[in-house]
Structure formats: structure tokens, C-alpha cells
Amino acid sequence: MPLWDEYRDLIKSDVADIKNSGGRPAGAVTAAMFLKEFTESYPWIHLDIAGTAYSDADLVALPKGPTGVPTGTFIEFVRGRVS
């Protein structure tokens, strides 16, 4: 994700050090900018899973509500990296 300084302006706050949301424009990017503030020099990633975390309608294999899809995806990612 691009973490350009211009995006930092979207999480500036008048009442706090920073906001945890930059709003709809560049939402995933501003979420990553927020996390970056706490990582110091540690390697890190931002997994933007909000889009698949919840369903507003019944699906073929899943009822309406929380899907659990991001959890399974992340587990398979880790399994693929461990040998």
C-alpha cells in the first residue's frame, strides 16, 4: 500500500494525537497509516479484511452475518509460509 505523507493528513485530529479513521477516501490506506504510527521499526502488514468479514444476505454456504472468511484465508496464508 502506498503510505505517502499526504495520507497522514487524513488522520490528523483536533482533539487527539491521530484519528483511527481517515474516512471513506483511501480507507485501507489511512488504516495502514494509523497502524504505522505504532510499529516503530518492526516489520508489519495491514490485512484489509472488512469487505469479506460480514454478509448482509444469506449466501450459498453461509448464513447472513459474520462470515469467518478472513480467518480461513489468514490461516491458509500462514500454513503456506511454514515448512
N, CA, C and O atoms as a Maestro MAE file, in Angstrom:
{
 s_m_m2io_version
 :::
 2.0.0
}

f_m_ct {
 s_m_title
 :::
 protein
 m_atom[332] {
  # First column is atom index #
  i_m_mmod_type
  r_m_x_coord
  r_m_y_coord
  r_m_z_coord
  i_m_residue_number
  s_m_chain_name
  s_m_pdb_residue_name
  s_m_pdb_atom_name
  i_m_atomic_number
  :::
  1 25 0.831 -1.181 0.000 1 A "MET " " N  " 7
  2 3 0.000 0.000 0.000 1 A "MET " " CA " 6
  3 2 0.873 1.241 0.000 1 A "MET " " C  " 6
  4 15 1.923 1.282 0.641 1 A "MET " " O  " 8
  5 25 0.436 2.217 -0.706 2 A "PRO " " N  " 7
  6 3 1.212 3.463 -0.663 2 A "PRO " " CA " 6
  7 2 1.010 4.156 0.680 2 A "PRO " " C  " 6
  8 15 -0.124 4.419 1.082 2 A "PRO " " O  " 8
  9 25 2.078 4.444 1.356 3 A "LEU " " N  " 7
  10 3 1.995 5.139 2.637 3 A "LEU " " CA " 6
  11 2 2.649 6.511 2.501 3 A "LEU " " C  " 6
  12 15 3.545 6.873 3.263 3 A "LEU " " O  " 8
  13 25 2.182 7.251 1.523 4 A "TRP " " N  " 7
  14 3 2.731 8.569 1.266 4 A "TRP " " CA " 6
  15 2 2.318 9.548 2.355 4 A "TRP " " C  " 6
  16 15 1.248 9.411 2.949 4 A "TRP " " O  " 8
  17 25 3.162 10.528 2.613 5 A "ASP " " N  " 7
  18 3 2.916 11.512 3.665 5 A "ASP " " CA " 6
  19 2 1.588 12.247 3.492 5 A "ASP " " C  " 6
  20 15 0.989 12.667 4.482 5 A "ASP " " O  " 8
  21 25 1.122 12.409 2.267 6 A "GLU " " N  " 7
  22 3 -0.140 13.109 2.033 6 A "GLU " " CA " 6
  23 2 -1.311 12.423 2.737 6 A "GLU " " C  " 6
  24 15 -2.257 13.085 3.162 6 A "GLU " " O  " 8
  25 25 -1.247 11.111 2.858 7 A "TYR " " N  " 7
  26 3 -2.321 10.368 3.521 7 A "TYR " " CA " 6
  27 2 -2.345 10.633 5.029 7 A "TYR " " C  " 6
  28 15 -3.390 10.503 5.667 7 A "TYR " " O  " 8
  29 25 -1.219 10.996 5.586 8 A "ARG " " N  " 7
  30 3 -1.134 11.280 7.026 8 A "ARG " " CA " 6
  31 2 -2.075 12.415 7.404 8 A "ARG " " C  " 6
  32 15 -2.621 12.431 8.507 8 A "ARG " " O  " 8
  33 25 -2.267 13.370 6.486 9 A "ASP " " N  " 7
  34 3 -3.174 14.485 6.745 9 A "ASP " " CA " 6
  35 2 -4.600 14.016 7.026 9 A "ASP " " C  " 6
  36 15 -5.330 14.674 7.767 9 A "ASP " " O  " 8
  37 25 -5.009 12.882 6.440 10 A "LEU " " N  " 7
  38 3 -6.366 12.376 6.626 10 A "LEU " " CA " 6
  39 2 -6.616 11.836 8.030 10 A "LEU " " C  " 6
  40 15 -7.770 11.699 8.435 10 A "LEU " " O  " 8
  41 25 -5.551 11.526 8.785 11 A "ILE " " N  " 7
  42 3 -5.755 11.013 10.143 11 A "ILE " " CA " 6
  43 2 -5.354 12.035 11.208 11 A "ILE " " C  " 6
  44 15 -5.259 11.699 12.388 11 A "ILE " " O  " 8
  45 25 -5.122 13.271 10.795 12 A "LYS " " N  " 7
  46 3 -4.863 14.322 11.773 12 A "LYS " " CA " 6
  47 2 -6.138 14.594 12.564 12 A "LYS " " C  " 6
  48 15 -7.247 14.449 12.050 12 A "LYS " " O  " 8
  49 25 -5.960 14.988 13.819 13 A "SER " " N  " 7
  50 3 -7.105 15.238 14.686 13 A "SER " " CA " 6
  51 2 -6.939 16.547 15.442 13 A "SER " " C  " 6
  52 15 -5.823 16.949 15.773 13 A "SER " " O  " 8
  53 25 -8.055 17.205 15.709 14 A "ASP " " N  " 7
  54 3 -8.041 18.418 16.527 14 A "ASP " " CA " 6
  55 2 -8.077 18.104 18.019 14 A "ASP " " C  " 6
  56 15 -7.741 18.957 18.840 14 A "ASP " " O  " 8
  57 25 -8.482 16.884 18.375 15 A "VAL " " N  " 7
  58 3 -8.660 16.545 19.788 15 A "VAL " " CA " 6
  59 2 -7.784 15.387 20.273 15 A "VAL " " C  " 6
  60 15 -7.760 15.095 21.469 15 A "VAL " " O  " 8
  61 25 -7.073 14.733 19.372 16 A "ALA " " N  " 7
  62 3 -6.229 13.591 19.746 16 A "ALA " " CA " 6
  63 2 -4.927 13.662 18.955 16 A "ALA " " C  " 6
  64 15 -4.777 14.494 18.060 16 A "ALA " " O  " 8
  65 25 -3.994 12.788 19.294 17 A "ASP " " N  " 7
  66 3 -2.743 12.736 18.543 17 A "ASP " " CA " 6
  67 2 -3.006 12.406 17.070 17 A "ASP " " C  " 6
  68 15 -2.469 13.053 16.171 17 A "ASP " " O  " 8
  69 25 -3.851 11.378 16.841 18 A "ILE " " N  " 7
  70 3 -4.274 10.987 15.494 18 A "ILE " " CA " 6
  71 2 -5.656 10.351 15.582 18 A "ILE " " C  " 6
  72 15 -6.080 9.922 16.655 18 A "ILE " " O  " 8
  73 25 -6.364 10.291 14.438 19 A "LYS " " N  " 7
  74 3 -7.653 9.591 14.359 19 A "LYS " " CA " 6
  75 2 -7.395 8.169 13.865 19 A "LYS " " C  " 6
  76 15 -6.426 7.918 13.148 19 A "LYS " " O  " 8
  77 25 -8.268 7.243 14.255 20 A "ASN " " N  " 7
  78 3 -8.100 5.870 13.773 20 A "ASN " " CA " 6
  79 2 -8.829 5.625 12.464 20 A "ASN " " C  " 6
  80 15 -8.876 4.491 11.988 20 A "ASN " " O  " 8
  81 25 -9.401 6.671 11.873 21 A "SER " " N  " 7
  82 3 -10.065 6.535 10.585 21 A "SER " " CA " 6
  83 2 -9.896 7.824 9.792 21 A "SER " " C  " 6
  84 15 -10.078 8.925 10.310 21 A "SER " " O  " 8
  85 25 -9.549 7.658 8.544 22 A "GLY " " N  " 7
  86 3 -9.429 8.813 7.663 22 A "GLY " " CA " 6
  87 2 -10.680 9.032 6.841 22 A "GLY " " C  " 6
  88 15 -10.706 9.897 5.965 22 A "GLY " " O  " 8
  89 25 -11.725 8.253 7.114 23 A "GLY " " N  " 7
  90 3 -12.961 8.362 6.352 23 A "GLY " " CA " 6
  91 2 -12.934 7.467 5.125 23 A "GLY " " C  " 6
  92 15 -12.016 6.665 4.950 23 A "GLY " " O  " 8
  93 25 -13.939 7.606 4.282 24 A "ARG " " N  " 7
  94 3 -14.058 6.736 3.108 24 A "ARG " " CA " 6
  95 2 -12.949 6.898 2.085 24 A "ARG " " C  " 6
  96 15 -12.533 5.900 1.496 24 A "ARG " " O  " 8
  97 25 -12.445 8.109 1.841 25 A "PRO " " N  " 7
  98 3 -11.365 8.193 0.856 25 A "PRO " " CA " 6
  99 2 -10.113 7.467 1.350 25 A "PRO " " C  " 6
  100 15 -9.589 7.779 2.419 25 A "PRO " " O  " 8
  101 25 -9.653 6.522 0.587 26 A "ALA " " N  " 7
  102 3 -8.426 5.783 0.920 26 A "ALA " " CA " 6
  103 2 -8.512 5.120 2.293 26 A "ALA " " C  " 6
  104 15 -7.544 5.155 3.053 26 A "ALA " " O  " 8
  105 25 -9.645 4.524 2.619 27 A "GLY " " N  " 7
  106 3 -9.873 3.919 3.931 27 A "GLY " " CA " 6
  107 2 -8.833 2.888 4.340 27 A "GLY " " C  " 6
  108 15 -8.334 2.928 5.464 27 A "GLY " " O  " 8
  109 25 -8.499 1.969 3.446 28 A "ALA " " N  " 7
  110 3 -7.497 0.953 3.769 28 A "ALA " " CA " 6
  111 2 -6.124 1.579 3.951 28 A "ALA " " C  " 6
  112 15 -5.346 1.152 4.804 28 A "ALA " " O  " 8
  113 25 -5.831 2.589 3.146 29 A "VAL " " N  " 7
  114 3 -4.534 3.251 3.237 29 A "VAL " " CA " 6
  115 2 -4.424 4.037 4.538 29 A "VAL " " C  " 6
  116 15 -3.391 3.988 5.207 29 A "VAL " " O  " 8
  117 25 -5.485 4.766 4.903 30 A "THR " " N  " 7
  118 3 -5.409 5.526 6.151 30 A "THR " " CA " 6
  119 2 -5.401 4.603 7.363 30 A "THR " " C  " 6
  120 15 -4.821 4.946 8.393 30 A "THR " " O  " 8
  121 25 -6.031 3.446 7.260 31 A "ALA " " N  " 7
  122 3 -5.940 2.461 8.350 31 A "ALA " " CA " 6
  123 2 -4.499 1.986 8.497 31 A "ALA " " C  " 6
  124 15 -4.001 1.833 9.613 31 A "ALA " " O  " 8
  125 25 -3.841 1.756 7.388 32 A "ALA " " N  " 7
  126 3 -2.431 1.361 7.427 32 A "ALA " " CA " 6
  127 2 -1.567 2.490 7.987 32 A "ALA " " C  " 6
  128 15 -0.626 2.238 8.739 32 A "ALA " " O  " 8
  129 25 -1.884 3.727 7.624 33 A "MET " " N  " 7
  130 3 -1.135 4.874 8.172 33 A "MET " " CA " 6
  131 2 -1.290 4.943 9.690 33 A "MET " " C  " 6
  132 15 -0.333 5.250 10.401 33 A "MET " " O  " 8
  133 25 -2.490 4.658 10.183 34 A "PHE " " N  " 7
  134 3 -2.737 4.644 11.618 34 A "PHE " " CA " 6
  135 2 -1.872 3.579 12.294 34 A "PHE " " C  " 6
  136 15 -1.218 3.852 13.301 34 A "PHE " " O  " 8
  137 25 -1.869 2.373 11.742 35 A "LEU " " N  " 7
  138 3 -1.065 1.288 12.322 35 A "LEU " " CA " 6
  139 2 0.421 1.597 12.287 35 A "LEU " " C  " 6
  140 15 1.156 1.256 13.214 35 A "LEU " " O  " 8
  141 25 0.857 2.237 11.225 36 A "LYS " " N  " 7
  142 3 2.271 2.582 11.063 36 A "LYS " " CA " 6
  143 2 2.781 3.414 12.243 36 A "LYS " " C  " 6
  144 15 3.952 3.323 12.611 36 A "LYS " " O  " 8
  145 25 1.906 4.214 12.826 37 A "GLU " " N  " 7
  146 3 2.293 5.065 13.953 37 A "GLU " " CA " 6
  147 2 2.764 4.262 15.168 37 A "GLU " " C  " 6
  148 15 3.450 4.805 16.034 37 A "GLU " " O  " 8
  149 25 2.408 2.989 15.244 38 A "PHE " " N  " 7
  150 3 2.716 2.162 16.412 38 A "PHE " " CA " 6
  151 2 3.737 1.066 16.150 38 A "PHE " " C  " 6
  152 15 4.029 0.279 17.050 38 A "PHE " " O  " 8
  153 25 4.284 0.994 14.951 39 A "THR " " N  " 7
  154 3 5.156 -0.125 14.597 39 A "THR " " CA " 6
  155 2 6.635 0.127 14.807 39 A "THR " " C  " 6
  156 15 7.431 -0.811 14.835 39 A "THR " " O  " 8
  157 25 7.005 1.385 14.954 40 A "GLU " " N  " 7
  158 3 8.416 1.767 15.061 40 A "GLU " " CA " 6
  159 2 9.178 1.155 13.899 40 A "GLU " " C  " 6
  160 15 8.848 1.435 12.747 40 A "GLU " " O  " 8
  161 25 10.182 0.333 14.155 41 A "SER " " N  " 7
  162 3 10.959 -0.245 13.051 41 A "SER " " CA " 6
  163 2 10.628 -1.720 12.824 41 A "SER " " C  " 6
  164 15 11.333 -2.403 12.081 41 A "SER " " O  " 8
  165 25 9.557 -2.220 13.461 42 A "TYR " " N  " 7
  166 3 9.195 -3.631 13.315 42 A "TYR " " CA " 6
  167 2 8.528 -3.869 11.960 42 A "TYR " " C  " 6
  168 15 7.767 -3.024 11.489 42 A "TYR " " O  " 8
  169 25 8.807 -5.008 11.333 43 A "PRO " " N  " 7
  170 3 8.087 -5.338 10.098 43 A "PRO " " CA " 6
  171 2 6.616 -5.603 10.431 43 A "PRO " " C  " 6
  172 15 6.311 -6.195 11.466 43 A "PRO " " O  " 8
  173 25 5.716 -5.172 9.568 44 A "TRP " " N  " 7
  174 3 4.293 -5.329 9.837 44 A "TRP " " CA " 6
  175 2 3.518 -5.351 8.528 44 A "TRP " " C  " 6
  176 15 4.037 -4.975 7.477 44 A "TRP " " O  " 8
  177 25 2.268 -5.797 8.607 45 A "ILE " " N  " 7
  178 3 1.378 -5.761 7.448 45 A "ILE " " CA " 6
  179 2 0.000 -5.310 7.920 45 A "ILE " " C  " 6
  180 15 -0.346 -5.448 9.093 45 A "ILE " " O  " 8
  181 25 -0.763 -4.778 7.003 46 A "HIS " " N  " 7
  182 3 -2.156 -4.434 7.271 46 A "HIS " " CA " 6
  183 2 -3.017 -5.319 6.386 46 A "HIS " " C  " 6
  184 15 -2.930 -5.245 5.160 46 A "HIS " " O  " 8
  185 25 -3.847 -6.157 6.996 47 A "LEU " " N  " 7
  186 3 -4.762 -7.002 6.244 47 A "LEU " " CA " 6
  187 2 -6.124 -6.323 6.224 47 A "LEU " " C  " 6
  188 15 -6.785 -6.227 7.258 47 A "LEU " " O  " 8
  189 25 -6.539 -5.861 5.081 48 A "ASP " " N  " 7
  190 3 -7.836 -5.195 4.968 48 A "ASP " " CA " 6
  191 2 -8.891 -6.256 4.693 48 A "ASP " " C  " 6
  192 15 -9.125 -6.619 3.540 48 A "ASP " " O  " 8
  193 25 -9.528 -6.755 5.748 49 A "ILE " " N  " 7
  194 3 -10.463 -7.875 5.633 49 A "ILE " " CA " 6
  195 2 -11.923 -7.459 5.822 49 A "ILE " " C  " 6
  196 15 -12.812 -8.310 5.811 49 A "ILE " " O  " 8
  197 25 -12.173 -6.183 5.990 50 A "ALA " " N  " 7
  198 3 -13.527 -5.734 6.305 50 A "ALA " " CA " 6
  199 2 -14.547 -6.117 5.236 50 A "ALA " " C  " 6
  200 15 -15.686 -6.449 5.564 50 A "ALA " " O  " 8
  201 25 -14.161 -6.077 3.983 51 A "GLY " " N  " 7
  202 3 -15.105 -6.351 2.904 51 A "GLY " " CA " 6
  203 2 -15.662 -7.757 2.893 51 A "GLY " " C  " 6
  204 15 -16.777 -7.970 2.416 51 A "GLY " " O  " 8
  205 25 -14.925 -8.715 3.401 52 A "THR " " N  " 7
  206 3 -15.384 -10.107 3.394 52 A "THR " " CA " 6
  207 2 -15.765 -10.617 4.782 52 A "THR " " C  " 6
  208 15 -16.132 -11.783 4.923 52 A "THR " " O  " 8
  209 25 -15.688 -9.787 5.790 53 A "ALA " " N  " 7
  210 3 -15.913 -10.223 7.173 53 A "ALA " " CA " 6
  211 2 -17.381 -10.387 7.521 53 A "ALA " " C  " 6
  212 15 -17.702 -11.086 8.482 53 A "ALA " " O  " 8
  213 25 -18.281 -9.767 6.772 54 A "TYR " " N  " 7
  214 3 -19.698 -9.767 7.121 54 A "TYR " " CA " 6
  215 2 -20.541 -9.785 5.846 54 A "TYR " " C  " 6
  216 15 -20.211 -9.126 4.860 54 A "TYR " " O  " 8
  217 25 -21.625 -10.543 5.881 55 A "SER " " N  " 7
  218 3 -22.530 -10.590 4.733 55 A "SER " " CA " 6
  219 2 -23.902 -10.078 5.156 55 A "SER " " C  " 6
  220 15 -24.415 -10.469 6.204 55 A "SER " " O  " 8
  221 25 -24.493 -9.210 4.352 56 A "ASP " " N  " 7
  222 3 -25.827 -8.679 4.626 56 A "ASP " " CA " 6
  223 2 -26.939 -9.610 4.162 56 A "ASP " " C  " 6
  224 15 -28.114 -9.364 4.435 56 A "ASP " " O  " 8
  225 25 -26.567 -10.685 3.457 57 A "ALA " " N  " 7
  226 3 -27.570 -11.618 2.935 57 A "ALA " " CA " 6
  227 2 -27.091 -13.050 3.111 57 A "ALA " " C  " 6
  228 15 -25.893 -13.302 3.241 57 A "ALA " " O  " 8
  229 25 -28.035 -13.988 3.115 58 A "ASP " " N  " 7
  230 3 -27.672 -15.400 3.139 58 A "ASP " " CA " 6
  231 2 -26.927 -15.748 1.855 58 A "ASP " " C  " 6
  232 15 -27.333 -15.350 0.764 58 A "ASP " " O  " 8
  233 25 -25.832 -16.495 1.995 59 A "LEU " " N  " 7
  234 3 -25.067 -16.968 0.853 59 A "LEU " " CA " 6
  235 2 -25.290 -18.463 0.715 59 A "LEU " " C  " 6
  236 15 -25.933 -19.072 1.570 59 A "LEU " " O  " 8
  237 25 -24.773 -19.060 -0.339 60 A "VAL " " N  " 7
  238 3 -24.987 -20.487 -0.578 60 A "VAL " " CA " 6
  239 2 -24.538 -21.327 0.618 60 A "VAL " " C  " 6
  240 15 -25.278 -22.193 1.084 60 A "VAL " " O  " 8
  241 25 -23.334 -21.073 1.110 61 A "ALA " " N  " 7
  242 3 -22.794 -21.900 2.192 61 A "ALA " " CA " 6
  243 2 -22.727 -21.180 3.538 61 A "ALA " " C  " 6
  244 15 -22.319 -21.775 4.535 61 A "ALA " " O  " 8
  245 25 -23.120 -19.917 3.577 62 A "LEU " " N  " 7
  246 3 -23.005 -19.135 4.809 62 A "LEU " " CA " 6
  247 2 -24.284 -18.353 5.078 62 A "LEU " " C  " 6
  248 15 -24.837 -17.738 4.166 62 A "LEU " " O  " 8
  249 25 -24.756 -18.371 6.318 63 A "PRO " " N  " 7
  250 3 -25.918 -17.535 6.640 63 A "PRO " " CA " 6
  251 2 -25.525 -16.067 6.754 63 A "PRO " " C  " 6
  252 15 -24.344 -15.737 6.874 63 A "PRO " " O  " 8
  253 25 -26.506 -15.206 6.717 64 A "LYS " " N  " 7
  254 3 -26.294 -13.770 6.899 64 A "LYS " " CA " 6
  255 2 -25.567 -13.525 8.218 64 A "LYS " " C  " 6
  256 15 -25.850 -14.172 9.226 64 A "LYS " " O  " 8
  257 25 -24.617 -12.575 8.194 65 A "GLY " " N  " 7
  258 3 -23.884 -12.218 9.414 65 A "GLY " " CA " 6
  259 2 -22.387 -12.380 9.227 65 A "GLY " " C  " 6
  260 15 -21.892 -12.341 8.101 65 A "GLY " " O  " 8
  261 25 -21.659 -12.563 10.330 66 A "PRO " " N  " 7
  262 3 -20.204 -12.732 10.239 66 A "PRO " " CA " 6
  263 2 -19.861 -13.972 9.413 66 A "PRO " " C  " 6
  264 15 -20.483 -15.021 9.576 66 A "PRO " " O  " 8
  265 25 -18.876 -13.850 8.532 67 A "THR " " N  " 7
  266 3 -18.561 -14.950 7.624 67 A "THR " " CA " 6
  267 2 -17.412 -15.831 8.090 67 A "THR " " C  " 6
  268 15 -17.400 -17.027 7.801 67 A "THR " " O  " 8
  269 25 -16.453 -15.269 8.801 68 A "GLY " " N  " 7
  270 3 -15.262 -16.032 9.169 68 A "GLY " " CA " 6
  271 2 -14.293 -16.200 8.014 68 A "GLY " " C  " 6
  272 15 -13.223 -16.782 8.194 68 A "GLY " " O  " 8
  273 25 -14.641 -15.700 6.823 69 A "VAL " " N  " 7
  274 3 -13.788 -15.847 5.641 69 A "VAL " " CA " 6
  275 2 -12.373 -15.330 5.887 69 A "VAL " " C  " 6
  276 15 -11.417 -16.021 5.533 69 A "VAL " " O  " 8
  277 25 -12.197 -14.157 6.470 70 A "PRO " " N  " 7
  278 3 -10.829 -13.669 6.668 70 A "PRO " " CA " 6
  279 2 -9.978 -14.604 7.530 70 A "PRO " " C  " 6
  280 15 -8.772 -14.717 7.313 70 A "PRO " " O  " 8
  281 25 -10.588 -15.265 8.493 71 A "THR " " N  " 7
  282 3 -9.840 -16.161 9.376 71 A "THR " " CA " 6
  283 2 -9.263 -17.336 8.595 71 A "THR " " C  " 6
  284 15 -8.081 -17.652 8.723 71 A "THR " " O  " 8
  285 25 -10.090 -17.972 7.796 72 A "GLY " " N  " 7
  286 3 -9.620 -19.097 6.989 72 A "GLY " " CA " 6
  287 2 -8.561 -18.690 5.985 72 A "GLY " " C  " 6
  288 15 -7.600 -19.425 5.756 72 A "GLY " " O  " 8
  289 25 -8.731 -17.537 5.391 73 A "THR " " N  " 7
  290 3 -7.751 -17.022 4.434 73 A "THR " " CA " 6
  291 2 -6.402 -16.812 5.111 73 A "THR " " C  " 6
  292 15 -5.365 -17.204 4.576 73 A "THR " " O  " 8
  293 25 -6.418 -16.196 6.282 74 A "PHE " " N  " 7
  294 3 -5.179 -15.933 7.006 74 A "PHE " " CA " 6
  295 2 -4.507 -17.237 7.454 74 A "PHE " " C  " 6
  296 15 -3.285 -17.358 7.368 74 A "PHE " " O  " 8
  297 25 -5.280 -18.198 7.922 75 A "ILE " " N  " 7
  298 3 -4.720 -19.493 8.332 75 A "ILE " " CA " 6
  299 2 -4.036 -20.167 7.150 75 A "ILE " " C  " 6
  300 15 -2.931 -20.691 7.297 75 A "ILE " " O  " 8
  301 25 -4.667 -20.163 5.989 76 A "GLU " " N  " 7
  302 3 -4.064 -20.783 4.803 76 A "GLU " " CA " 6
  303 2 -2.804 -20.041 4.367 76 A "GLU " " C  " 6
  304 15 -1.852 -20.669 3.904 76 A "GLU " " O  " 8
  305 25 -2.784 -18.738 4.506 77 A "PHE " " N  " 7
  306 3 -1.594 -17.959 4.194 77 A "PHE " " CA " 6
  307 2 -0.440 -18.384 5.097 77 A "PHE " " C  " 6
  308 15 0.670 -18.610 4.615 77 A "PHE " " O  " 8
  309 25 -0.688 -18.494 6.390 78 A "VAL " " N  " 7
  310 3 0.367 -18.886 7.336 78 A "VAL " " CA " 6
  311 2 0.813 -20.319 7.061 78 A "VAL " " C  " 6
  312 15 2.010 -20.605 7.074 78 A "VAL " " O  " 8
  313 25 -0.122 -21.212 6.816 79 A "ARG " " N  " 7
  314 3 0.237 -22.605 6.507 79 A "ARG " " CA " 6
  315 2 1.147 -22.686 5.283 79 A "ARG " " C  " 6
  316 15 2.072 -23.497 5.247 79 A "ARG " " O  " 8
  317 25 0.888 -21.860 4.297 80 A "GLY " " N  " 7
  318 3 1.686 -21.863 3.081 80 A "GLY " " CA " 6
  319 2 3.102 -21.328 3.279 80 A "GLY " " C  " 6
  320 15 3.988 -21.606 2.470 80 A "GLY " " O  " 8
  321 25 3.317 -20.574 4.332 81 A "ARG " " N  " 7
  322 3 4.621 -19.989 4.596 81 A "ARG " " CA " 6
  323 2 5.461 -20.818 5.562 81 A "ARG " " C  " 6
  324 15 6.672 -20.619 5.655 81 A "ARG " " O  " 8
  325 25 4.835 -21.738 6.278 82 A "VAL " " N  " 7
  326 3 5.540 -22.572 7.255 82 A "VAL " " CA " 6
  327 2 5.882 -23.891 6.585 82 A "VAL " " C  " 6
  328 15 5.018 -24.549 6.006 82 A "VAL " " O  " 8
  329 25 7.136 -24.267 6.667 83 A "SER " " N  " 7
  330 3 7.500 -25.556 6.050 83 A "SER " " CA " 6
  331 2 8.241 -26.434 7.002 83 A "SER " " C  " 6
  332 15 8.620 -27.550 6.646 83 A "SER " " O  " 8
  :::
 }
 m_bond[331] {
  # First column is bond index #
  i_m_from
  i_m_to
  i_m_order
  :::
  1 1 2 1
  2 2 3 1
  3 3 4 2
  4 3 5 1
  5 5 6 1
  6 6 7 1
  7 7 8 2
  8 7 9 1
  9 9 10 1
  10 10 11 1
  11 11 12 2
  12 11 13 1
  13 13 14 1
  14 14 15 1
  15 15 16 2
  16 15 17 1
  17 17 18 1
  18 18 19 1
  19 19 20 2
  20 19 21 1
  21 21 22 1
  22 22 23 1
  23 23 24 2
  24 23 25 1
  25 25 26 1
  26 26 27 1
  27 27 28 2
  28 27 29 1
  29 29 30 1
  30 30 31 1
  31 31 32 2
  32 31 33 1
  33 33 34 1
  34 34 35 1
  35 35 36 2
  36 35 37 1
  37 37 38 1
  38 38 39 1
  39 39 40 2
  40 39 41 1
  41 41 42 1
  42 42 43 1
  43 43 44 2
  44 43 45 1
  45 45 46 1
  46 46 47 1
  47 47 48 2
  48 47 49 1
  49 49 50 1
  50 50 51 1
  51 51 52 2
  52 51 53 1
  53 53 54 1
  54 54 55 1
  55 55 56 2
  56 55 57 1
  57 57 58 1
  58 58 59 1
  59 59 60 2
  60 59 61 1
  61 61 62 1
  62 62 63 1
  63 63 64 2
  64 63 65 1
  65 65 66 1
  66 66 67 1
  67 67 68 2
  68 67 69 1
  69 69 70 1
  70 70 71 1
  71 71 72 2
  72 71 73 1
  73 73 74 1
  74 74 75 1
  75 75 76 2
  76 75 77 1
  77 77 78 1
  78 78 79 1
  79 79 80 2
  80 79 81 1
  81 81 82 1
  82 82 83 1
  83 83 84 2
  84 83 85 1
  85 85 86 1
  86 86 87 1
  87 87 88 2
  88 87 89 1
  89 89 90 1
  90 90 91 1
  91 91 92 2
  92 91 93 1
  93 93 94 1
  94 94 95 1
  95 95 96 2
  96 95 97 1
  97 97 98 1
  98 98 99 1
  99 99 100 2
  100 99 101 1
  101 101 102 1
  102 102 103 1
  103 103 104 2
  104 103 105 1
  105 105 106 1
  106 106 107 1
  107 107 108 2
  108 107 109 1
  109 109 110 1
  110 110 111 1
  111 111 112 2
  112 111 113 1
  113 113 114 1
  114 114 115 1
  115 115 116 2
  116 115 117 1
  117 117 118 1
  118 118 119 1
  119 119 120 2
  120 119 121 1
  121 121 122 1
  122 122 123 1
  123 123 124 2
  124 123 125 1
  125 125 126 1
  126 126 127 1
  127 127 128 2
  128 127 129 1
  129 129 130 1
  130 130 131 1
  131 131 132 2
  132 131 133 1
  133 133 134 1
  134 134 135 1
  135 135 136 2
  136 135 137 1
  137 137 138 1
  138 138 139 1
  139 139 140 2
  140 139 141 1
  141 141 142 1
  142 142 143 1
  143 143 144 2
  144 143 145 1
  145 145 146 1
  146 146 147 1
  147 147 148 2
  148 147 149 1
  149 149 150 1
  150 150 151 1
  151 151 152 2
  152 151 153 1
  153 153 154 1
  154 154 155 1
  155 155 156 2
  156 155 157 1
  157 157 158 1
  158 158 159 1
  159 159 160 2
  160 159 161 1
  161 161 162 1
  162 162 163 1
  163 163 164 2
  164 163 165 1
  165 165 166 1
  166 166 167 1
  167 167 168 2
  168 167 169 1
  169 169 170 1
  170 170 171 1
  171 171 172 2
  172 171 173 1
  173 173 174 1
  174 174 175 1
  175 175 176 2
  176 175 177 1
  177 177 178 1
  178 178 179 1
  179 179 180 2
  180 179 181 1
  181 181 182 1
  182 182 183 1
  183 183 184 2
  184 183 185 1
  185 185 186 1
  186 186 187 1
  187 187 188 2
  188 187 189 1
  189 189 190 1
  190 190 191 1
  191 191 192 2
  192 191 193 1
  193 193 194 1
  194 194 195 1
  195 195 196 2
  196 195 197 1
  197 197 198 1
  198 198 199 1
  199 199 200 2
  200 199 201 1
  201 201 202 1
  202 202 203 1
  203 203 204 2
  204 203 205 1
  205 205 206 1
  206 206 207 1
  207 207 208 2
  208 207 209 1
  209 209 210 1
  210 210 211 1
  211 211 212 2
  212 211 213 1
  213 213 214 1
  214 214 215 1
  215 215 216 2
  216 215 217 1
  217 217 218 1
  218 218 219 1
  219 219 220 2
  220 219 221 1
  221 221 222 1
  222 222 223 1
  223 223 224 2
  224 223 225 1
  225 225 226 1
  226 226 227 1
  227 227 228 2
  228 227 229 1
  229 229 230 1
  230 230 231 1
  231 231 232 2
  232 231 233 1
  233 233 234 1
  234 234 235 1
  235 235 236 2
  236 235 237 1
  237 237 238 1
  238 238 239 1
  239 239 240 2
  240 239 241 1
  241 241 242 1
  242 242 243 1
  243 243 244 2
  244 243 245 1
  245 245 246 1
  246 246 247 1
  247 247 248 2
  248 247 249 1
  249 249 250 1
  250 250 251 1
  251 251 252 2
  252 251 253 1
  253 253 254 1
  254 254 255 1
  255 255 256 2
  256 255 257 1
  257 257 258 1
  258 258 259 1
  259 259 260 2
  260 259 261 1
  261 261 262 1
  262 262 263 1
  263 263 264 2
  264 263 265 1
  265 265 266 1
  266 266 267 1
  267 267 268 2
  268 267 269 1
  269 269 270 1
  270 270 271 1
  271 271 272 2
  272 271 273 1
  273 273 274 1
  274 274 275 1
  275 275 276 2
  276 275 277 1
  277 277 278 1
  278 278 279 1
  279 279 280 2
  280 279 281 1
  281 281 282 1
  282 282 283 1
  283 283 284 2
  284 283 285 1
  285 285 286 1
  286 286 287 1
  287 287 288 2
  288 287 289 1
  289 289 290 1
  290 290 291 1
  291 291 292 2
  292 291 293 1
  293 293 294 1
  294 294 295 1
  295 295 296 2
  296 295 297 1
  297 297 298 1
  298 298 299 1
  299 299 300 2
  300 299 301 1
  301 301 302 1
  302 302 303 1
  303 303 304 2
  304 303 305 1
  305 305 306 1
  306 306 307 1
  307 307 308 2
  308 307 309 1
  309 309 310 1
  310 310 311 1
  311 311 312 2
  312 311 313 1
  313 313 314 1
  314 314 315 1
  315 315 316 2
  316 315 317 1
  317 317 318 1
  318 318 319 1
  319 319 320 2
  320 319 321 1
  321 321 322 1
  322 322 323 1
  323 323 324 2
  324 323 325 1
  325 325 326 1
  326 326 327 1
  327 327 328 2
  328 327 329 1
  329 329 330 1
  330 330 331 1
  331 331 332 2
  :::
 }
}
